[in-house]
Amino acid sequence: MKVLIASDVYHSQVNGVVTSIDILVRELESYGHEVRILTLSSNRSSYIEDNVYYNGSISAGFYPDMRMFPKLNNNIKKEILEWGPDLIHTQSEFSAFLFADYISKKLDIPIVHTYHTLYQYYLGYVLPGKKLGDFAVRKYFHRVLNKTSCVIAPTEKVRECLDEYKIDTQIQVVPTGIVGNLPDKISEERKKELKLKYHLSLDKKIVLTVGRLAKEKNIQELIFYMEELLVAEKELQFLIVGGGPYYKELEMLVQKNNMEKSVIFTGMLPHEDLDEIYQLGDLFVSASISETQGLTVLEAMTNGLPLLCREDKSLSNTLLPEKNGLFYHDKVSFLESLHRILKDKNLQTAYSEQSRITALEYSMTAFAGKIEDIYRETLENQVKYKNMKEDYLDVETGKLSFSQIYTFHKVS
């Protein structure tokens, strides 16, 4: 099978969408499928590198690091059409989707789409006023997603969101799988080496968060909640791993409150280095409610971290209260839960072990296998669609009558 994956973001950024694409490509290729990627470059230049088509782009302006296609490069267009994919799997809803739609119509092939982003948490960058924003989002995504043959939701939380758009396309829930083999535990000597590298104390408990530093990730809440704690309790440090558009603001917030020795920023790190960094932590925390699945939470689980997260439906099947962590709702419950986990070594160990056990349910192989099944079903339905369309076609007019269209729609 030839699969074209189309996404506005790829290796120019580090986020859950890119992680999901990398895993999917690797697993599909291991099954013998031919996979290529259409994405935007970080500047106006278009080029082809290995199996990736980088189309020239310009800054979108309204959201940090977001870019858009001014047009699809002719050489890239020609290459893709000559290659002739069987199916397109889109991963974003804007520029890459528009060109995927063009290729889909040119080659008469279906589009499968994964809906990664809950845009209601990002509207402040674009549109003032919640009512206007909600209306615009629903209108746009109703139109876009109805052009697809199947929409994949990573969680039930996302399915509920998609139901509000009232799309006709079928929706399937498939959590992204990130787990191959569980990472090996690093040695105490390696931990010591890494702690010295990142200016962490050797004898302090480390509270850790990982992810893109954007306002909607709500890391500022964690800093506010921990401010008194970090001043009062000298045995704690807060390690923030990642980069992004809100980095400077968070850094200034820490400096303003004289917390530089207690709150440590690593900046953006290569993904292959993260397993070791996770294992420096005694507890993983997250305040975000904008996630569709929370891949960093899963990564923390594979490395055996207990979890403390703001309660959110995206984590309903990963954070299991009283088994591998706790949910919090406000500052009081956050601090009480943090104390409870870090003060009880037996509880911390039990949560840690259960995190690794639960993580195994999110295997890369199972994820890719489910996606492959959706591809095959979509292509089979495409053949049925074409055959049925021919059966109902009026030879004289070359069109379908209203009654025939209705019958065809009900049958398909």
KOLFINU-167228 format. One line per 8 residues: number of its first residue (from 1); their letters; for each residue y, x, z of N, C-alpha, C. Coordinates in steps of 0.001 Angstrom, whole numbers, plus 500000, padded with zeros to 6 digits. Example, Ala and Ser with C-alpha at 12.3 -4.5 7.8 and 13.67 -1.06 7.14 Angstrom:
1 = AS = 494310:513190:507800:495500:512300:507800:496700:513200:507800 | 497750:512850:507080:498940:513670:507140:500030:512900:507870 .
end
This chain:
1 = MKVLIASD = 498804:500841:500000:500000:500000:500000:501252:500880:500000 | 502227:500513:499202:503509:501217:499185:504532:500397:499977 | 505095:501010:501002:506027:500303:501883:507365:501034:501910 | 508439:500301:501636:509794:500839:501770:510379:500309:503067 | 510772:501207:503959:511437:500816:505204:512933:501035:505026 | 513713:499991:505244:515160:500059:505034:515881:499854:506362 | 516755:500803:506708:517452:500739:507992:518831:501364:507880 | 519813:500760:508526:521154:501348:508554:521185:502628:509370 .
9 = VYHSQVNG = 520284:502760:510340:520256:503962:511182:518917:504658:511045 | 518981:505983:511049:517749:506761:511104:518041:508013:511921 | 517760:509200:511443:517835:510370:512312:519248:510848:512616 | 520260:510194:512055:521631:510540:512443:521939:510020:513847 | 521076:509125:514366:521247:508590:515710:519922:508675:516465 | 520011:508593:517787:518810:508528:518620:518848:507205:519366 | 517959:506298:519021:517891:505008:519708:516519:504379:519487 | 516334:503180:520033:515040:502528:519966:514607:502179:518555 .
17 = VVTSIDIL = 515561:501859:517688:515218:501522:516299:514604:502736:515607 | 515231:503891:515786:514740:505126:515155:513361:505488:515703 | 513188:505365:517014:511882:505637:517626:510813:504739:517026 | 511127:503452:516902:510175:502488:516350:509807:502829:514910 | 510804:503210:514102:510546:503563:512697:509656:504798:512617 | 509969:505819:513397:509177:507057:513367:507713:506793:513701 | 507489:506000:514721:506117:505675:515123:505410:504902:514025 | 506093:503917:513455:505487:503084:512419:505138:503911:511183 .
25 = VRELESYG = 506058:504763:510753:505805:505605:509572:504599:506502:509811 | 504572:507156:510944:503481:508085:511245:502120:507376:511260 | 502072:506206:511899:500804:505479:512003:500371:504898:510656 | 501323:504330:509901:500971:503771:508589:500462:504854:507649 | 501091:506015:507683:500638:507115:506828:499247:507592:507241 | 498953:507515:508537:497616:507916:508991:496549:506936:508489 | 496961:505692:508171:496039:504704:507597:495902:504859:506087 | 496691:505765:505483:496607:506002:504049:497660:505298:503225 .
33 = HEVRILTL = 498620:504636:503873:499688:503948:503145:500779:504949:502755 | 501480:504644:501670:502596:505482:501223:503894:504833:501697 | 504642:505552:502515:505844:504992:503142:507062:505834:502782 | 508132:505165:502368:509414:505825:502146:510503:505053:502886 | 511610:505745:503136:512678:505169:503950:513987:505175:503170 | 514692:504057:503221:516044:503942:502664:517011:503791:503823 | 517955:504722:503926:518908:504676:505028:520246:505234:504560 | 521208:505339:505476:522505:505907:505085:522625:507339:505570 .
41 = SSNRSSYI = 523323:508118:504795:523614:509482:505225:524804:509436:506183 | 525110:510555:506794:526208:510607:507760:527556:510871:507101 | 527572:510890:505750:528824:511090:505014:528718:510377:503662 | 529615:510681:502746:529640:509989:501458:528583:510499:500469 | 527906:511582:500798:526931:512178:499876:525601:511443:499920 | 525022:511220:498735:523690:510627:498627:522701:511710:498219 | 521523:511673:498817:520512:512667:498467:519136:512155:498883 | 518102:512828:498376:516722:512483:498700:516077:513686:499360 .
49 = EDNVYYNG = 515464:513461:500516:514826:514549:501254:513450:514085:501721 | 512409:514722:501185:511031:514319:501476:510840:512845:501096 | 510491:512013:502056:510245:510600:501753:511418:509706:502150 | 512608:510313:502332:513767:509543:502795:514880:509555:501755 | 515374:508356:501423:516530:508202:500546:517766:508032:501425 | 518672:509001:501376:519920:508933:502147:521044:508496:501220 | 521555:507297:501429:522634:506794:500590:523980:507109:501234 | 524925:507566:500430:526263:507863:500933:526857:506670:501666 .
57 = SISAGFYP = 527614:506934:502721:528152:505845:503532:529535:506183:504051 | 530193:505163:504567:531500:505341:505200:531455:504699:506582 | 532377:505070:507441:532421:504502:508788:532727:503011:508724 | 531991:502239:509525:532255:500801:509581:533527:500512:510376 | 533899:501423:511269:535173:501286:511974:535135:500455:513238 | 534391:499335:513231:534477:498417:514365:533490:498724:515480 | 532485:499617:515232:531555:499995:516296:531293:501491:516197 | 531326:502204:517321:531143:503661:517288:529852:504069:516590 .
65 = DMRMFPKL = 529958:505017:515685:528825:505609:514954:528202:504683:513908 | 528665:503457:513811:528085:502553:512822:528684:502846:511446 | 527824:502875:510423:528268:503170:509067:527769:502089:508120 | 528325:502094:506897:527897:501094:505925:527874:501703:504529 | 527101:501062:503639:527024:501488:502245:528224:500953:501479 | 528970:501774:500762:529930:501211:499817:529193:500650:498605 | 528111:501313:498189:527261:500820:497096:525953:501606:497121 | 524947:501056:496476:523664:501755:496384:523742:502776:495259 .
73 = NNNIKKEI = 523456:504014:495589:523504:505106:494621:522561:504840:493451 | 523034:505079:492233:522236:504768:491033:520944:505574:490963 | 520995:506850:491335:519784:507671:491296:518744:507185:492301 | 519218:506800:493483:518304:506268:494495:517711:504942:494027 | 518563:504092:493492:518090:502810:492971:517006:503014:491921 | 517253:503923:490984:516308:504203:489913:514978:504730:490466 | 515068:505678:491408:513869:506255:492016:513013:505190:492695 | 513654:504315:493454:512905:503287:494197:512250:502295:493243 .
81 = LEWGPDLI = 513001:501859:492228:512448:500884:491284:511286:501480:490491 | 511388:502764:490146:510289:503414:489422:509077:503623:490325 | 509321:503925:491583:508217:504081:492539:507477:502759:492719 | 508232:501652:492836:507640:500327:492889:506928:499995:494184 | 507661:499856:495299:507001:499464:496558:506378:498073:496450 | 505345:497835:497258:504696:496519:497304:505430:495571:498233 | 506154:496150:499187:506770:495344:500235:507895:496158:500867 | 508920:495459:501366:510027:496122:502071:510035:495649:503516 .
89 = HTQSEFSA = 510150:496597:504425:510267:496265:505847:511660:496681:506306 | 512542:495706:506491:513918:495986:506904:513999:496067:508431 | 514894:496937:508900:515039:497184:510339:516462:496916:510825 | 517348:496529:509926:518716:496163:510292:519192:495093:509315 | 520319:494449:509651:520687:493224:508938:521936:493355:508066 | 522418:494555:507880:523674:494688:507161:523487:495442:505841 | 524037:496626:505703:524032:497308:504410:522627:497510:503853 | 521735:498078:504651:520381:498345:504155:519674:497059:503764 .
97 = FLFADYIS = 519949:495989:504492:519307:494715:504153:519796:494188:502805 | 521083:494318:502548:521635:493826:501291:520988:494519:500095 | 520756:495812:500223:520142:496532:499119:518641:496305:499065 | 518034:496062:500196:516620:495668:500206:516456:494328:499500 | 517401:493432:499732:517370:492124:499077:517481:492278:497556 | 518338:493193:497118:518480:493466:495684:517162:493995:495104 | 516553:494976:495785:515298:495564:495299:514180:494522:495312 | 514171:493699:496356:513164:492640:496474:513218:491700:495280 .
105 = KKLDIPIV = 514415:491315:494887:514565:490393:493746:514221:491078:492433 | 514599:492335:492304:514316:493081:491077:512816:493223:490847 | 512080:493515:491928:510651:493778:491809:509785:492570:492171 | 510443:491493:492624:509734:490282:493054:508713:490616:494143 | 509196:491279:495198:508335:491639:496322:508930:491072:497612 | 508098:490842:498624:508587:490215:499863:509271:491197:500811 | 510051:490623:501738:510691:491390:502810:510129:490928:504147 | 509670:491876:504943:509352:491650:506352:510479:492284:507151 .
113 = HTYHTLYQ = 510917:491618:508204:512078:492120:508939:511795:492206:510432 | 512179:493316:511057:512136:493419:512523:513541:493258:513071 | 513690:492311:513990:515002:492011:514582:515120:492789:515891 | 515874:493882:515855:515941:494818:516979:517086:494563:517949 | 518169:493951:517490:519423:493992:518252:519917:492599:518621 | 520256:492409:519886:520850:491157:520348:522370:491287:520240 | 522908:490765:519151:524300:491059:518794:525324:490396:519698 | 524904:489404:520490:525872:488777:521386:526443:489756:522399 .
121 = YYLGYVLP = 525722:490878:522637:526211:491875:523583:527153:492885:522923 | 527338:492766:521619:528151:493726:520875:529377:493072:520236 | 529552:491768:520446:530616:491051:519743:532012:491499:520150 | 532135:492041:521355:533445:492506:521802:534019:493600:520920 | 533140:494309:520193:533616:495359:519287:534226:494768:518013 | 533854:493517:517700:534170:492974:516379:535056:491738:516436 | 534624:490731:517237:535299:489441:517223:535794:489057:518611 | 537055:488617:518721:537543:488117:519996:537080:486672:520186 .
129 = GKKLGDFA = 536771:486298:521403:536415:484905:521651:534929:484660:521495 | 534297:484181:522557:532846:484004:522552:532411:482924:521563 | 533116:481793:521507:532697:480701:520623:532730:481114:519159 | 533808:481781:518753:533918:482255:517375:532805:483247:517076 | 532555:484151:518026:531521:485159:517836:530139:484552:517698 | 529786:483644:518594:528464:483001:518546:528268:482241:517246 | 529313:481531:516807:529210:480763:515566:528997:481693:514373 | 529774:482780:514317:529668:483730:513201:528287:484382:513161 .
137 = VRKYFHRV = 527771:484769:514329:526459:485407:514401:525369:484454:513911 | 525374:483228:514414:524331:482263:514021:524387:481961:512533 | 525575:481809:512012:525742:481493:510587:525228:482649:509725 | 525610:483855:510084:525236:485020:509279:523729:485248:509312 | 523141:485240:510496:521715:485559:510599:520823:484437:510097 | 521301:483210:510171:520554:482107:509542:520406:482374:508047 | 521494:482813:507426:521470:483067:505973:520625:484293:505643 | 520796:485381:506406:520083:486628:506113:518582:486492:506352 .
145 = LNKTSCVI = 518201:485986:507507:516791:485973:507880:515975:484981:507063 | 516622:483986:506493:515901:483053:505622:515538:483691:504284 | 516023:484893:504018:515639:485598:502794:514344:486395:502978 | 513826:486400:504203:512636:487189:504490:511391:486309:504499 | 510228:486970:504415:508955:486239:504476:508423:486149:505892 | 508832:487066:506744:508392:487061:508143:509390:487862:508961 | 509689:487371:510160:510557:488106:511086:509728:488506:512304 | 509803:489789:512647:509073:490313:513794:510036:490441:514973 .
153 = APTEKVRE = 509662:489844:516101:510430:489954:517344:509682:490858:518307 | 510335:491858:518895:509630:492749:519823:509193:492077:521124 | 509913:491009:521525:509581:490320:522777:509872:488830:522638 | 509392:488054:523630:509679:486621:523657:511175:486367:523830 | 511860:487272:524507:513313:487149:524659:513983:487098:523290 | 513533:487936:522378:514104:487966:521033:513699:486719:520254 | 512451:486270:520421:512027:485042:519743:512919:483862:520142 | 513238:483761:521426:514101:482678:521895:515474:482755:521234 .
161 = CLDEYKID = 515974:483965:521079:517256:484160:520399:517159:483703:518946 | 516081:484092:518262:515897:483726:516854:515732:482223:516680 | 515118:481571:517644:514961:480109:517574:516312:479409:517515 | 517320:480020:518164:518667:479435:518153:519306:479509:516772 | 518852:480449:515934:519394:480561:514578:518794:479524:513630 | 517736:478840:514093:517099:477768:513311:516705:478235:511907 | 515996:479366:511862:515546:479882:510574:514214:479247:510193 | 513943:479185:508888:512709:478582:508395:511558:479580:508341 .
169 = TQIQVVPT = 511879:480851:508340:510875:481906:508228:510005:481959:509480 | 508730:482297:509312:507848:482422:510472:508256:483632:511318 | 508074:483500:512628:508412:484563:513570:507137:484997:514284 | 506900:486307:514346:505758:486837:515073:506240:487844:516116 | 505700:487752:517320:506074:488664:518396:505123:489857:518399 | 505686:491049:518152:504893:492289:518158:505678:493354:518927 | 505318:493632:520177:506005:494705:520920:505795:496057:520245 | 506838:496862:520223:506704:498220:519691:505792:499036:520599 .
177 = GIVGNLPD = 504824:499696:519996:503934:500560:520763:504430:501990:520692 | 504549:502648:521832:505066:504022:521838:504057:505007:522412 | 502914:504498:522850:501995:505344:523603:500849:505830:522722 | 500718:507149:522613:499526:507733:522023:498633:508126:523189 | 498565:509387:523474:497955:509851:524715:499047:509968:525766 | 498714:509624:526999:499708:509774:528063:500090:511242:528198 | 501381:511526:528409:501819:512927:528518:501147:513640:529683 | 500855:514915:529495:500331:515727:530594:501412:515903:531656 .
185 = KISEERKK = 500991:515955:532892:501946:516195:533975:502346:517669:533983 | 503639:517908:534135:504116:519292:534116:503897:519936:535482 | 503845:521242:535499:503595:521988:536730:504831:522004:537611 | 504617:522281:538890:505739:522398:539820:506658:523550:539419 | 506062:524599:538872:506861:525738:538419:507792:525333:537273 | 507261:524516:536337:508080:524034:535219:509172:523091:535719 | 508852:522242:536677:509861:521355:537254:511008:522162:537857 | 510636:523201:538575:511657:524053:539198:512553:524689:538141 .
193 = ELKLKYHL = 511935:525166:537063:512674:525796:535973:513667:524819:535338 | 513212:523575:535106:514073:522565:534476:515183:522109:535424 | 514870:521984:536689:515902:521585:537652:517026:522617:537726 | 516658:523880:537692:517682:524923:537699:518511:524880:536413 | 517844:524607:535291:518536:524542:534004:519598:523445:533999 | 519276:522291:534606:520200:521149:534578:520987:520998:535881 | 521040:522056:536676:521859:522094:537892:521451:521006:538886 | 520159:520800:539006:519619:519858:539979:519108:520634:541190 .
201 = SLDKKIVL = 519294:520052:542365:518805:520694:543584:517285:520612:543645 | 516663:521624:544176:515196:521683:544224:514624:520754:545286 | 515432:520398:546283:514905:519631:547413:515426:518197:547471 | 516074:517723:546397:516620:516364:546415:515783:515411:545557 | 515783:514133:545951:515153:513094:545146:516051:512828:543931 | 515417:512625:542765:516174:512421:541526:515998:510987:541046 | 517109:510257:540982:517145:508938:540345:517575:509170:538899 | 516837:508598:537960:516979:508961:536542:517221:507739:535671 .
209 = TVGRLAKE = 518109:507883:534685:518212:506886:533618:518312:507628:532300 | 517766:507024:531245:517725:507649:529920:518158:506623:528886 | 518946:507051:527897:519298:506131:526818:520637:506456:526199 | 520972:505654:525212:522247:505787:524521:523375:505377:525456 | 524390:506217:525579:525486:505930:526491:526534:505083:525779 | 526320:503782:525835:527250:502803:525271:527609:501807:526363 | 528737:501159:526233:529232:500283:527305:528242:499181:527648 | 527592:498608:526604:526680:497500:526833:525413:497892:527594 .
217 = KNIQELIF = 525166:499212:527729:524001:499665:528497:524250:499585:530004 | 525518:499406:530394:525883:499084:531778:525595:500205:532776 | 525638:501444:532318:525379:502569:533225:526488:502696:534274 | 527687:502222:533929:528794:502254:534892:528441:501463:536154 | 527643:500408:536003:527221:499630:537179:526381:500488:538119 | 525480:501265:537557:524632:502130:538377:525468:503164:539135 | 526485:503704:538459:527360:504686:539116:528115:504036:540272 | 528658:502834:540053:529374:502120:541114:528443:501812:542289 .
225 = YMEELLVA = 527238:501330:541981:526289:500969:543034:525880:502184:543860 | 525766:503340:543202:525251:504522:543882:526327:505391:544510 | 527592:505020:544290:528692:505881:544759:528604:506151:546253 | 528529:505091:547066:528470:505263:548518:527200:506002:548924 | 526112:505653:548259:524809:506232:548572:524799:507735:548355 | 525358:508162:547225:525348:509584:546881:526256:510398:547797 | 527289:509749:548301:528184:510437:549237:527547:510494:550629 | 526936:509364:551035:526382:509270:552382:525065:510015:552526 .
233 = EKELQFLI = 524241:509992:551468:522905:510585:551557:522832:511807:550641 | 522863:512955:551255:522950:514199:550491:521644:514561:549787 | 520553:513806:550051:519268:514192:549463:519020:513549:548103 | 520005:512856:547542:519851:512187:546248:520757:512792:545182 | 520256:512785:543927:521088:513068:542760:520744:512060:541669 | 521739:511753:540836:521574:510787:539755:521662:511545:538436 | 520564:511533:537658:520487:512258:536394:520615:511270:535234 | 521645:511453:534402:521905:510575:533255:521600:511353:531981 .
241 = VGGGPYYK = 520592:510898:531242:520114:511615:530062:520482:510830:528807 | 521212:511468:527897:521570:510812:526639:523007:511090:526244 | 523339:510681:525029:524700:510796:524528:525108:509488:523891 | 526374:509388:523517:526834:508156:522887:528318:507948:523058 | 528833:506835:522533:530282:506607:522496:530943:506407:523857 | 530161:506126:524905:530747:505875:526227:530616:507080:527151 | 530161:508188:526585:529900:509400:527390:531153:509844:528147 | 532278:509977:527444:533500:510497:528059:533993:509590:529180 .
249 = ELEMLVQK = 533925:508269:528951:534383:507328:529975:533544:507440:531241 | 532233:507576:531074:531355:507719:532234:531618:509032:532962 | 531829:510082:532199:532118:511384:532781:533426:511332:533583 | 534430:510654:533022:535717:510526:533722:535572:509692:534988 | 534735:508658:534938:534492:507821:536117:533877:508651:537240 | 532939:509510:536891:532287:510379:537878:533291:511371:538462 | 534113:511950:537607:535116:512917:538071:536152:512245:538975 | 536561:511044:538598:537554:510296:539373:537074:510052:540802 .
257 = NNMEKSVI = 535764:509863:540964:535193:509559:542282:534568:510783:542956 | 534892:511979:542399:534433:513248:542988:532913:513279:543189 | 532195:512873:542136:530738:512789:542229:530047:513796:541306 | 530786:514819:540864:530238:515749:539867:528957:516452:540321 | 528844:516721:541625:527649:517418:542110:526464:516478:542292 | 526765:515195:542366:525705:514212:542609:525250:513510:541339 | 526128:513433:540341:525788:512769:539075:525794:513827:537971 | 524656:514016:537336:524483:515085:536345:524239:514475:534968 .
265 = FTGMLPHE = 525008:514919:533977:524811:514502:532584:524106:515630:531820 | 523076:515293:531081:522413:516304:530244:522957:516318:528826 | 523628:515219:528401:523961:515061:526994:522714:514643:526218 | 522850:514528:524897:521725:514119:524068:520696:515247:523987 | 519425:514892:524136:518338:515867:524079:517351:515489:522982 | 516658:516468:522397:515623:516153:521405:514550:515260:522022 | 514067:514309:521240:513095:513351:521764:511833:514039:522276 | 511454:515134:521624:510233:515830:522024:510369:516507:523397 .
273 = DLDEIYQL = 511592:516638:523908:511799:517255:525222:511814:516227:526357 | 511805:514940:526007:512078:513927:527020:510959:513740:528036 | 509702:513917:527635:508613:513720:528603:508804:514610:529826 | 509161:515854:529596:509388:516771:530719:510569:516319:531575 | 511616:515828:530912:512813:515392:531648:512503:514169:532494 | 511755:513202:531932:511368:512029:532720:510666:512458:534003 | 509823:513479:533904:509007:513858:535056:509785:514588:536144 | 511052:514854:535891:511917:515365:536956:512313:514241:537909 .
281 = GDLFVSAS = 512204:512996:537447:512670:511858:538227:511664:511380:539261 | 512197:510843:540356:511378:510161:541366:511439:508652:541173 | 512451:508184:540429:512634:506753:540195:513440:506567:538924 | 513003:505638:538057:513762:505314:536842:514548:504037:537077 | 515835:504048:536708:516682:502865:536900:517317:502459:535563 | 517533:501146:535419:518225:500618:534239:519000:499374:534638 | 520245:499299:534149:521095:498134:534424:521322:497296:533180 | 520726:497670:532056:521017:497009:530792:520337:495646:530698 .
289 = ISETQGLT = 521073:494670:530155:520476:493374:529810:520637:493104:528316 | 520993:494152:527559:521186:494003:526117:519963:494468:525330 | 518876:494830:526033:517698:495365:525353:516868:494251:524717 | 516219:494609:523612:515236:493691:523043:513842:493988:523578 | 513609:495213:523986:512314:495564:524585:512445:496611:525688 | 513338:497549:525549:513508:498571:526565:512511:499702:526413 | 512646:500460:525309:511676:501516:525038:511782:502665:526033 | 512972:502908:526574:513088:503983:527565:512334:503615:528843 .
297 = VLEAMTNG = 512264:502336:529152:511470:501897:530308:509997:502214:530063 | 509523:501936:528852:508138:502267:528500:507882:503765:528563 | 508844:504542:528066:508687:506000:528117:508621:506485:529565 | 509443:505893:530427:509398:506252:531848:508028:505916:532436 | 507465:504785:532035:506152:504370:532534:505055:505343:532115 | 505112:505811:530865:504078:506752:530406:504104:508035:531218 | 505267:508358:531769:505404:509571:532572:505274:509298:534068 | 504821:508101:534407:504472:507796:535783:505627:507581:536726 .
305 = LPLLCRED = 506742:507013:536229:507868:506756:537125:507834:505321:537656 | 508095:505127:538941:508364:503782:539449:509649:503262:538812 | 509781:501946:538697:510913:501353:537994:511783:500524:538933 | 513084:500581:538705:514040:499692:539370:515037:499249:538313 | 514941:497997:537868:515743:497527:536720:516383:496178:537027 | 517563:495984:536437:518177:494657:536510:517244:493674:535827 | 517030:492523:536470:516045:491570:535936:516469:491065:534567 | 515530:491093:533618:515816:490692:532249:514496:490317:531567 .
313 = KSLSNTLL = 514541:489309:530711:513329:488827:530048:512682:489883:529156 | 513461:490832:528676:512894:491859:527801:511868:492724:528528 | 511894:492699:529872:510991:493542:530659:509893:492734:531351 | 509741:491474:530947:508833:490585:531677:507378:491028:531634 | 506987:491785:530605:505596:492238:530507:505419:493720:530789 | 506512:494403:531120:506417:495844:531377:506684:496172:532851 | 507784:495660:533409:508006:495838:534838:507291:494712:535575 | 506278:495070:536338:505478:494101:537087:505864:494212:538558 .
321 = PEKNGLFY = 506673:493276:539068:507185:493388:540439:506071:493579:541463 | 506319:494494:542381:505401:494851:543453:504157:495586:542958 | 504132:495934:541661:503012:496706:541125:503463:498064:540600 | 504483:498050:539687:504992:499339:539201:506496:499485:539394 | 507091:498538:540108:508521:498634:540360:509095:497347:540890 | 510417:497263:540873:511122:496101:541394:512301:495752:540489 | 512619:494466:540428:513846:494004:539778:514952:493914:540831 | 516196:494058:540395:517336:493798:541283:518287:492834:540596 .
329 = HDKVSFLE = 519168:492211:541393:520103:491210:540866:521558:491551:541173 | 521769:492340:542209:523133:492688:542623:523083:494012:543382 | 524223:494410:543904:524308:495715:544582:523410:495767:545811 | 523392:494696:546576:522593:494683:547805:521114:494849:547489 | 520610:494064:546533:519185:494151:546203:518851:495485:545540 | 519807:496061:544780:519586:497370:544173:519391:498437:545254 | 520312:498489:546214:520255:499528:547245:519047:499337:548160 | 518747:498085:548492:517578:497820:549343:516295:498260:548639 .
337 = SLHRILKD = 516182:497943:547354:514976:498288:546600:514850:499794:546407 | 515989:500447:546135:515976:501899:545961:515495:502586:547242 | 516050:502151:548382:515632:502724:549667:514142:502487:549907 | 513715:501278:549628:512323:500911:549905:511346:501803:549128 | 511644:502044:547855:510739:502845:547027:510776:504316:547424 | 511980:504864:547574:512093:506301:547801:511736:506722:549224 | 511794:505776:550171:511469:506118:551558:509979:505989:551862 | 509239:505316:550951:507813:505066:551188:507000:505829:550144 .
345 = KNLQTAYS = 506479:506976:550532:505753:507834:549587:504513:507138:549028 | 503809:506379:549857:502610:505683:549380:502963:504621:548339 | 504045:503894:548583:504489:502880:547633:504912:503533:546320 | 505644:504632:546415:506095:505370:545236:504897:505839:544403 | 503870:506340:545069:502666:506806:544373:501930:505649:543708 | 501824:504521:544396:501135:503351:543838:501864:502826:542608 | 503193:502728:542692:503985:502265:541547:503858:503244:540374 | 503849:504516:540680:503739:505546:539651:502420:505417:538891 .
353 = EQSRITAL = 501326:505267:539611:500011:505148:538973:499921:503886:538123 | 500464:502779:538627:500412:501522:537875:501288:501581:536626 | 502381:502314:536678:503237:502463:535492:502440:503050:534335 | 501676:504102:534599:500886:504747:533550:499789:503822:533034 | 499174:503057:533935:498126:502116:533524:498707:501025:532626 | 499835:500459:533009:500464:499386:532225:500945:499899:530874 | 501424:501134:530841:501934:501718:529594:500855:501784:528521 | 499615:501947:528926:498519:502071:527954:498342:500817:527098 .
361 = EYSMTAFA = 498885:499682:527563:498791:498445:526779:499691:498485:525538 | 500602:499466:525490:501561:499554:524390:501234:500762:523510 | 500053:500740:522923:499613:501871:522112:500233:501829:520723 | 500481:503000:520165:501006:503114:518803:500031:502508:517791 | 498743:502767:517988:497728:502311:517039:497681:500794:516969 | 497706:500143:518144:497672:498674:518164:498917:498095:517503 | 500068:498698:517775:501330:498260:517179:501274:498327:515656 | 500899:499495:515121:500850:499673:513667:499792:498772:513037 .
369 = GKIEDIYR = 498681:498568:513739:497639:497691:513216:498121:496257:513055 | 498898:495779:514027:499442:494418:513946:500451:494304:512803 | 501280:495346:512638:502248:495339:511538:501518:495357:510199 | 500469:496156:510086:499682:496211:508852:499088:494837:508536 | 498591:494137:509551:498053:492786:509347:499127:491840:508802 | 500349:491964:509328:501451:491123:508850:501766:491445:507392 | 501762:492732:507048:501997:493119:505650:500960:492463:504726 | 499694:492579:505103:498633:492039:504245:498746:490525:504110 .
377 = ETLENQVK = 499005:489856:505214:499162:488404:505181:500361:488003:504318 | 501450:488766:504430:502659:488480:503643:502389:488641:502152 | 501677:489706:501779:501362:489936:500362:500395:488878:499828 | 499448:488453:500656:498533:487383:500243:499289:486075:500027 | 500231:485778:500924:501040:484564:500769:501926:484642:499537 | 502388:485853:499205:503205:486042:498009:502407:485690:496753 | 501144:486120:496716:500276:485793:495571:500051:484292:495493 | 499775:483654:496648:499579:482198:496677:500837:481474:496191 .
385 = YKNMKEDY = 501983:481981:496615:503273:481400:496228:503439:481440:494708 | 503154:482603:494122:503314:482757:492678:502346:481852:491919 | 501102:481794:492387:500106:480949:491714:500466:479472:491828 | 500897:479063:493005:501236:477664:493218:502484:477281:492431 | 503420:478228:492352:504654:477975:491597:504336:477715:490129 | 503389:478483:489590:502979:478288:488195:502324:476926:488006 | 501553:476477:488992:500881:475180:488892:501873:474031:488842 | 503001:474172:489568:503972:473081:489648:505122:473208:488641 .
393 = LDVETGKL = 505107:474262:487853:506206:474491:486915:506118:473536:485727 | 507224:472906:485403:507306:472046:484223:507450:472947:482993 | 506468:472903:482112:506437:473796:480950:507650:473597:480065 | 508090:472345:479896:509208:472045:478987:510551:472524:479550 | 510789:472242:480815:512094:472590:481399:512099:473962:482068 | 510907:474444:482444:510845:475713:483159:511318:475594:484591 | 511405:474360:485113:511892:474129:486469:510902:473276:487259 | 511118:473231:488597:510333:472366:489462:511144:471110:489760 .
401 = SFSQIYTF = 510472:469952:489744:511162:468717:490116:511331:468684:491630 | 512191:467774:492095:512426:467681:493535:511133:467368:494279 | 510354:466419:493761:509113:466035:494423:508120:467193:494437 | 508123:467981:493346:507214:469123:493274:507633:470224:494254 | 508948:470439:494345:509459:471431:495293:509085:471034:496718 | 509233:469736:497023:508900:469256:498369:507415:469464:498657 | 506584:469079:497679:505133:469244:497836:504769:470711:498007 | 505375:471555:497185:505102:472990:497236:505490:473571:498602 .
409 = HKVS = 506676:473166:499095:507162:473667:500367:506222:473276:501496 | 505757:472022:501499:504885:471536:502561:503537:472256:502540 | 503019:472498:501338:501714:473152:501199:501797:474607:501628 | 502868:475309:501210:502984:476748:501492:503382:476993:502925 .
end
